[in-house]
Amino acid sequence: MGRAGKLAVGAVIGGMALTLALVAAVDPPAPRASAPAQISGADARPGLGDTLRRCRTVTVADPECEAAWETKRRHFFGQEKDEK
């Protein structure tokens, strides 16, 4: 294959790549599963925020802080409903 043939093959491959990129950019994304419901501030426990704020600066082991962080972790990962 000569130089002209290589240029033609390169142009065809480049044209296909450009076409695929344009199709991907123009087509809307496929519908997916709905987003999870937003968690409102009403779901949070009233005293937990104050405890966690205090525990951010604690440098020694504190059982109350460990319990508060564990509760927050379970709430975040949605595990608290499974255990009740």
Backbone as CSV, one residue per row, in Angstrom:
resi,resn,N_x,N_y,N_z,CA_x,CA_y,CA_z,C_x,C_y,C_z
1,MET,0.856,-1.156,0.000,0.000,0.000,0.000,0.911,1.229,0.000
2,GLY,0.604,2.135,-0.880,1.431,3.323,-1.008,1.041,4.395,-0.012
3,ARG,1.699,5.500,-0.160,1.464,6.619,0.745,0.031,7.124,0.622
4,ALA,-0.513,7.215,-0.568,-1.883,7.690,-0.766,-2.876,6.741,-0.108
5,GLY,-2.629,5.450,-0.184,-3.526,4.470,0.439,-3.534,4.605,1.952
6,LYS,-2.357,4.807,2.544,-2.271,4.976,3.995,-3.007,6.234,4.442
7,LEU,-2.880,7.305,3.672,-3.595,8.546,4.000,-5.106,8.346,3.901
8,ALA,-5.545,7.593,2.890,-6.977,7.343,2.724,-7.517,6.519,3.901
9,VAL,-6.787,5.474,4.290,-7.215,4.657,5.428,-7.251,5.503,6.704
10,GLY,-6.251,6.324,6.914,-6.219,7.207,8.089,-7.374,8.184,8.092
11,ALA,-7.719,8.719,6.906,-8.840,9.655,6.813,-10.155,8.955,7.113
12,VAL,-10.319,7.727,6.626,-11.552,6.984,6.885,-11.682,6.678,8.379
13,ILE,-10.612,6.215,8.994,-10.650,5.905,10.429,-10.912,7.175,11.238
14,GLY,-10.256,8.261,10.878,-10.486,9.536,11.567,-11.917,10.017,11.397
15,GLY,-12.472,9.840,10.198,-13.865,10.242,9.958,-14.834,9.430,10.791
16,MET,-14.575,8.119,10.905,-15.452,7.282,11.730,-15.345,7.671,13.206
17,ALA,-14.147,7.950,13.668,-13.969,8.350,15.058,-14.686,9.665,15.340
18,LEU,-14.587,10.616,14.412,-15.275,11.898,14.568,-16.781,11.703,14.559
19,THR,-17.280,10.840,13.678,-18.714,10.572,13.616,-19.210,9.957,14.918
20,LEU,-18.485,8.976,15.453,-18.882,8.363,16.716,-18.864,9.364,17.872
21,ALA,-17.876,10.235,17.879,-17.796,11.251,18.934,-18.976,12.213,18.849
22,LEU,-19.351,12.607,17.637,-20.488,13.516,17.470,-21.797,12.841,17.861
23,VAL,-21.969,11.583,17.486,-23.192,10.865,17.849,-23.283,10.729,19.366
24,ALA,-22.192,10.424,20.008,-22.197,10.280,21.463,-22.490,11.614,22.150
25,ALA,-22.018,12.702,21.571,-22.222,14.012,22.183,-23.635,14.533,21.963
26,VAL,-24.253,14.176,20.855,-25.565,14.721,20.508,-26.697,13.900,21.121
27,ASP,-26.578,12.583,21.151,-27.644,11.736,21.686,-27.782,11.936,23.185
28,PRO,-29.033,12.006,23.675,-29.207,12.111,25.132,-28.823,10.794,25.790
29,PRO,-28.385,10.848,27.028,-28.002,9.616,27.717,-29.226,8.727,27.941
30,ALA,-29.002,7.449,28.026,-30.091,6.500,28.259,-30.650,6.711,29.659
31,PRO,-31.957,6.530,29.825,-32.519,6.687,31.175,-31.984,5.615,32.106
32,ARG,-31.713,6.025,33.319,-31.174,5.116,34.329,-32.115,5.073,35.504
33,ALA,-31.723,4.349,36.497,-32.540,4.265,37.707,-32.651,5.644,38.339
34,SER,-33.763,5.886,38.985,-33.974,7.187,39.594,-32.994,7.402,40.748
35,ALA,-32.713,8.652,40.998,-31.801,9.011,42.079,-32.471,8.745,43.422
36,PRO,-31.702,8.426,44.446,-32.309,8.198,45.763,-32.930,9.488,46.292
37,ALA,-33.910,9.333,47.128,-34.584,10.487,47.710,-33.597,11.311,48.531
38,GLN,-33.798,12.604,48.509,-32.948,13.505,49.283,-33.205,13.305,50.764
39,ILE,-32.164,13.378,51.542,-32.301,13.258,52.986,-32.432,14.664,53.551
40,SER,-33.514,14.902,54.231,-33.737,16.234,54.777,-33.092,16.346,56.158
41,GLY,-33.020,17.555,56.634,-32.471,17.786,57.965,-33.352,17.216,59.058
42,ALA,-34.627,16.945,58.742,-35.537,16.387,59.733,-35.162,14.949,60.075
43,ASP,-34.430,14.279,59.180,-34.027,12.906,59.438,-32.891,12.801,60.455
44,ALA,-32.156,13.875,60.640,-30.995,13.840,61.543,-31.457,13.876,62.996
45,ARG,-30.699,13.259,63.826,-31.002,13.298,65.255,-30.578,14.650,65.815
46,PRO,-31.348,15.204,66.732,-31.050,16.560,67.195,-29.701,16.722,67.879
47,GLY,-29.304,15.831,68.778,-28.079,16.024,69.543,-26.840,15.474,68.870
48,LEU,-27.006,14.682,67.817,-25.864,14.021,67.194,-24.909,15.024,66.554
49,GLY,-25.434,16.073,65.942,-24.580,17.065,65.290,-23.652,17.769,66.267
50,ASP,-24.190,18.114,67.428,-23.366,18.773,68.451,-22.272,17.841,68.953
51,THR,-22.634,16.573,69.145,-21.644,15.600,69.627,-20.550,15.399,68.590
52,LEU,-20.940,15.249,67.322,-19.940,15.045,66.270,-19.037,16.265,66.112
53,ARG,-19.608,17.451,66.258,-18.798,18.670,66.159,-17.745,18.695,67.265
54,ARG,-18.145,18.303,68.468,-17.202,18.262,69.590,-16.154,17.175,69.366
55,CYS,-16.577,16.050,68.809,-15.676,14.905,68.651,-14.637,15.109,67.544
56,ARG,-14.841,16.073,66.681,-13.841,16.329,65.629,-12.499,16.745,66.199
57,THR,-12.524,17.370,67.356,-11.278,17.899,67.926,-10.730,17.049,69.060
58,VAL,-11.430,15.977,69.418,-10.977,15.108,70.508,-9.783,14.293,70.029
59,THR,-8.735,14.238,70.847,-7.522,13.520,70.452,-7.320,12.213,71.203
60,VAL,-8.149,11.965,72.221,-8.055,10.713,72.972,-9.312,9.891,72.713
61,ALA,-9.237,8.599,73.007,-10.391,7.727,72.798,-11.530,8.158,73.719
62,ASP,-12.698,8.321,73.137,-13.879,8.741,73.886,-15.035,7.837,73.463
63,PRO,-15.577,7.044,74.379,-16.643,6.110,74.012,-17.877,6.806,73.429
64,GLU,-18.197,7.990,73.929,-19.351,8.726,73.408,-19.117,9.129,71.954
65,CYS,-17.897,9.552,71.650,-17.568,9.941,70.278,-17.573,8.733,69.347
66,GLU,-17.035,7.625,69.823,-17.026,6.421,68.990,-18.443,5.959,68.686
67,ALA,-19.322,6.041,69.669,-20.723,5.655,69.463,-21.409,6.613,68.492
68,ALA,-21.107,7.910,68.616,-21.721,8.897,67.727,-21.259,8.686,66.286
69,TRP,-19.968,8.430,66.082,-19.465,8.202,64.725,-20.035,6.912,64.140
70,GLU,-20.180,5.889,64.972,-20.763,4.627,64.501,-22.224,4.830,64.103
71,THR,-22.961,5.607,64.865,-24.352,5.913,64.531,-24.429,6.691,63.226
72,LYS,-23.550,7.659,63.069,-23.527,8.460,61.842,-23.164,7.581,60.644
73,ARG,-22.214,6.678,60.811,-21.818,5.791,59.720,-22.976,4.885,59.314
74,ARG,-23.663,4.311,60.289,-24.805,3.445,59.982,-25.915,4.213,59.289
75,HIS,-26.163,5.442,59.741,-27.189,6.270,59.115,-26.801,6.594,57.671
76,PHE,-25.543,6.919,57.452,-25.057,7.268,56.112,-25.199,6.100,55.144
77,PHE,-24.826,4.911,55.596,-24.889,3.733,54.728,-26.261,3.071,54.731
78,GLY,-27.215,3.614,55.477,-28.572,3.094,55.477,-28.708,1.757,56.160
79,GLN,-27.888,1.491,57.133,-27.905,0.199,57.815,-28.755,0.212,59.076
80,GLU,-29.192,1.374,59.530,-29.886,1.423,60.806,-31.289,0.813,60.708
81,LYS,-31.915,0.779,59.549,-33.242,0.199,59.412,-33.179,-1.325,59.427
82,ASP,-32.068,-1.910,58.965,-31.924,-3.353,58.916,-31.811,-3.971,60.299
83,GLU,-31.281,-3.237,61.253,-30.995,-3.796,62.568,-32.162,-3.671,63.528
84,LYS,-33.154,-2.864,63.225,-34.283,-2.651,64.130,-35.303,-3.751,64.011
